[in-house]
Amino acid sequence: MESNYEEDVMAVSATSKHCHADTPSDRIIDGWQVGTQLGTGSFGEVYRVRHTDTGQEGALKIFDEGLEAGGCLTELELLFDAEHPNLVDILSFGYTSGRKYIVYEYVGGGNLRDFLVSANRVEPEIALRILREAARGMAFAHDQSIVHRDLKPENLLLTEPSWPLTVKICDFGLSARAAPEQRMEASYGSPAYMAPEQLEG
């Protein structure tokens, strides 16, 4: 799919590497030129970026100021240990103006929720293929003793806006490691997608 990044990105000065603006949309962070905001996720904002040397595109997640290390470190630890075609890849990580950040691979087809809304009706064969890819990613995560705890259509990214596409599971900020026999005591996730027994405690 042809990229329209040049239309999205804002003008960047060659001397902006050490800029301390509150918003990063006019900056270069560790070689990543920051463009438009893609949205917000658990613990922070997400921006579209392109590496100034290689041209590789990515999605930069900057964590909220004052956030405890837990969410960021959880994503780093789990995703570094769990490389799989149906999980988003990590490209870089570090700090900027005292805030933690992670750069993920850029997945340009939107999320499953948007796909379902725009499609209105999805053919059963395509629906099964999407579910199969998501299940493969989660099965691999479970094999690594990783429990996502916030799986929902918004956290299933698509490489293309229409079929054929690949499903990529993202946003592991609430994830945890758990043995197969371990009971998760705390309830995490988005209420609309949580099992009733979770809400009941």
C-alpha positions in Angstrom: 0.0 0.0 0.0 1.4 3.4 -1.0 2.3 5.6 2.0 1.1 9.1 2.3 3.5 9.9 5.2 4.9 13.0 3.5 1.4 14.5 3.5 1.0 13.7 7.2 4.3 14.7 8.7 4.8 18.2 9.9 7.9 20.3 9.0 10.9 19.4 11.1 14.0 21.5 11.7 17.4 19.8 11.6 18.1 21.3 15.0 15.0 19.9 16.6 16.5 16.8 18.1 16.7 18.2 21.6 13.4 20.1 21.5 11.5 19.9 24.8 8.0 20.8 23.5 5.0 19.3 25.4 3.8 17.7 22.2 6.2 15.7 20.1 4.6 16.4 16.7 7.5 18.6 15.5 10.4 16.6 16.7 13.0 14.0 15.8 13.3 11.4 18.6 16.3 9.0 18.4 16.3 9.3 14.6 12.5 9.0 14.3 10.7 11.9 12.6 7.4 12.4 14.3 4.3 13.0 12.3 0.6 13.1 13.1 -1.1 11.6 16.1 -2.7 8.3 15.4 -4.6 8.1 18.7 -4.3 7.2 22.3 -3.8 3.9 24.0 -3.2 2.5 27.5 -0.9 4.9 29.3 -0.1 7.4 26.5 -0.4 8.8 23.0 0.6 7.2 19.7 2.2 9.0 16.7 3.2 8.0 13.2 6.9 8.2 12.6 9.5 7.6 9.9 13.2 6.9 10.5 15.4 9.7 9.0 18.1 7.3 7.8 16.3 4.2 6.6 12.8 5.5 5.8 11.2 2.8 7.8 7.8 3.7 9.2 6.8 3.1 12.8 4.2 3.9 15.5 5.7 5.9 18.4 4.0 5.4 21.8 4.9 8.0 24.4 3.9 7.1 27.9 2.2 9.7 30.2 4.5 11.8 32.5 4.8 10.4 36.0 3.6 7.0 34.9 5.1 4.2 36.9 7.5 2.0 35.0 5.2 -1.0 35.1 3.1 -0.5 31.9 6.1 0.4 29.7 8.4 -2.3 31.1 5.6 -4.9 30.8 5.2 -4.2 27.1 9.0 -4.3 26.5 9.6 -7.5 28.4 6.6 -9.4 26.9 7.0 -8.3 23.3 10.8 -8.8 23.2 10.2 -12.3 24.3 7.3 -13.0 22.0 8.2 -12.3 18.3 5.4 -13.6 16.1 3.8 -12.6 12.8 0.5 -11.8 14.5 2.1 -9.7 17.3 3.4 -6.1 16.7 7.2 -5.8 16.6 9.2 -3.4 18.7 11.7 -1.3 16.7 13.2 1.0 19.4 12.6 2.3 22.9 14.0 4.9 25.3 13.3 8.2 27.0 12.4 11.7 25.6 12.0 14.7 27.9 11.7 12.4 30.9 8.9 10.3 29.3 9.3 6.7 28.3 8.6 5.7 24.7 8.4 2.6 22.5 8.5 2.5 18.6 6.5 -0.3 17.1 6.2 -1.4 13.5 3.7 0.7 11.6 0.5 -1.3 10.8 -1.4 0.9 8.3 -4.8 -0.8 7.8 -6.5 0.5 10.9 -8.0 -1.7 13.6 -10.6 -4.5 13.5 -13.3 -2.2 15.0 -13.0 0.3 12.1 -12.8 -2.6 9.6 -16.1 -4.0 10.9 -17.9 -0.6 10.9 -16.8 0.2 7.3 -17.5 -3.3 6.0 -21.0 -3.4 7.5 -21.1 -7.1 6.7 -18.1 -9.5 6.6 -18.2 -12.7 4.7 -18.0 -15.7 7.0 -14.9 -17.0 5.3 -13.1 -13.7 5.9 -14.4 -13.5 9.5 -13.0 -17.0 10.2 -9.6 -16.1 8.7 -9.4 -12.9 10.9 -10.3 -14.9 14.0 -7.8 -17.6 13.0 -5.0 -15.1 12.8 -5.9 -13.5 16.1 -6.1 -16.9 17.7 -2.7 -17.9 16.4 -1.2 -14.8 18.0 -2.9 -15.4 21.3 -2.0 -19.1 21.3 1.6 -18.1 20.8 1.4 -15.5 23.6 -0.2 -18.1 25.9 2.6 -20.6 25.1 4.9 -17.9 26.5 2.7 -17.7 29.6 1.5 -14.2 28.5 -2.1 -13.1 29.3 -3.2 -10.0 27.4 -6.0 -8.9 29.7 -7.4 -6.3 27.3 -8.1 -8.1 24.0 -10.7 -6.2 22.0 -11.3 -5.1 18.3 -9.4 -1.8 18.8 -6.3 -3.9 19.8 -6.3 -6.0 16.7 -4.5 -4.1 14.0 -4.7 -4.9 10.3 -1.9 -4.5 7.7 -4.4 -3.6 5.0 -7.9 -1.9 5.1 -9.4 -4.8 3.1 -8.7 -8.5 2.5 -6.1 -10.0 2.1 -4.5 -8.7 5.3 -2.6 -9.8 8.4 -3.9 -9.4 12.0 -1.4 -7.9 14.5 -2.2 -7.9 18.2 -1.1 -4.7 20.0 -1.2 -2.9 23.4 0.2 -5.3 25.9 0.3 -2.6 28.6 -2.1 -4.5 30.9 -0.5 -7.9 30.2 1.0 -10.2 32.7 2.8 -13.5 32.9 0.8 -16.4 34.4 1.3 -20.2 34.7 -1.5 -22.3 33.1 -2.9 -23.2 36.5 -2.5 -19.7 38.0 -5.7 -17.8 38.9 -5.6 -14.1 38.0 -7.0 -12.3 41.1 -7.2 -8.7 39.8 -9.6 -7.7 37.1 -8.2 -5.7 34.2 -9.5 -4.7 30.8 -12.3 -2.8 29.0 -15.7 -3.4 30.7 -17.5 -3.8 27.4 -15.3 -6.7 26.5 -14.8 -8.4 29.9 -16.3 -11.7 30.8 -19.2 -11.4 33.3 -17.3 -13.4 35.9 -14.6 -10.8 35.9 -17.0 -8.0 36.6 -18.5 -10.1 39.4 -15.1 -10.5 41.0 
